[in-house]
């Protein structure tokens, strides 16, 4: 037997005006409704907390994966003679020339200026021999 049922039984035994009895009964009904609402909100809160924990774990896993990928693809970058030089996993640990505009590899055909292999429009007044010399300096 709940507290509300006990209160209702007690009200029946106490002689008082019908209006007061009805008002008290209405207040008890509202209290029961509020208790149901609190129980429903507590259930919803528990679900939301579980969902938050799940999302937090997913976020932490994603951050760890992102950091692992950043570490795996980390590169040293040096700018020399208006050319970007990179050394890392994709260059097998060797210095290589890259376009500072679009970061694609640079080529310097015999006797021509160094230019981007992706044809982004970037070019530099460095020949193949000068490019090879720069690479030996790095």
N, C-alpha and C positions, 0 to 999 in steps of 0.2 A: 504494500500500500504506500503510495507516494505522499509527500507532504501536502500536496494540493487536495488529495482525497481526504486526508485527516482534517484539513481546514474546513472542507465542505461539510463533513459529518459534524464537526464542532458547531458550525453555523446553524445547522438544523436544530441543535439542542438549545442554543442560546435564544431567549426571547428578545427580539428587537423588531424594530419597524421593518416592514416589507421593503421599503425603499433602500434602507441601509443594507439589507440582506442582498438585494439585487445589485447594488453598486459593488459590494464586496465580492459577490459572485463574478461580476464582470471583470473586476481587477484580477481575480484568480484565473479566469479564462485567459486574460491578456498575459498574465505571468506564464501560464502553460505554453502559450504561443511563442513567447519570447524564449523560453527554454528550448523549444523545438528548433527555433531559428538559431540559437547559439550552438546547438548540437550539429545542425546542418553546416553552419559556418566553420565549426571546428573540423568537421570532416573535409570540407573544401580546403581549409588551411593545410591540413595534413597532405592532401593531394598536391597542392601547389608547392609545398616544401619538398616533397619527393621529386616533383618535376624540376624544381630549381637545382636540387642536388645532381640530378641526371644531366641537366644542361651545363652545370658547372664542371662536372667531370668531362663532358665532351669538349668544352672550351679548353680545359687544361690539357687534354690529349692533343687537341689541334695546335695549341701553342708549342707543346713539346715536339710535335711533328714538324711544325714550321721552323723551329730552331734547329732541329736535326737537318732539315733540308738546307737551311742557310749555311750551317757549318759544312755540309757536304759540298756545297757549290761556292764556298768562299773563294774570293780571288784577290790578289794584290793588284792594285791599279796605280800606274805611274803615267803622267803626261810629260812627253818630251818631244820637242820640235813640232808641236801642234798635233801630235799623234798620241792616242791612248794605247798604252802597253799593259797587257794583262798576263798574269801567271796564276794558274790554278788547275783544278781538276780537268776542265775541258781543254786546256792546252798542254796537258800531261806534265805539268810542272815547269814548262819552258816559257820564256817570255815570248809573246806574240803581239803583233800590231793590230789595233782595232780602230774603227772609225769612232771619233768622239761624238759624232752626231747621232748615229743609230746603233753603235756598238757591235757592228758586224766586222768580220775580218777585213784587213786592208791588203791590197795587192799593189806591187810596184813593178809593172812590166819593164823589160829592158829598155832604158832610154826615156821612159815616160815618168810623169809625176805619180806619186802614190795616190790611190783612190779607193773608194769604198767598193766592195764586191757586191753590195746590194743596190748599187746605182742610186744612192740617195742624193747625189749631187756634191758630196764632200770630196775635196781633193787637196793635196798638199805638195809643195815644191820640194819633195824629197825623192831622190832616185833610189833604185834598188840597192846600189852600193852603200849609199848613206844610211838606208834603213838597216842593212846588215851590220854596219858599223855601230849604229845606235844599239842594236840588240846585243852586240858584244860588250858594250859599256854597262848594260844593265846586269 
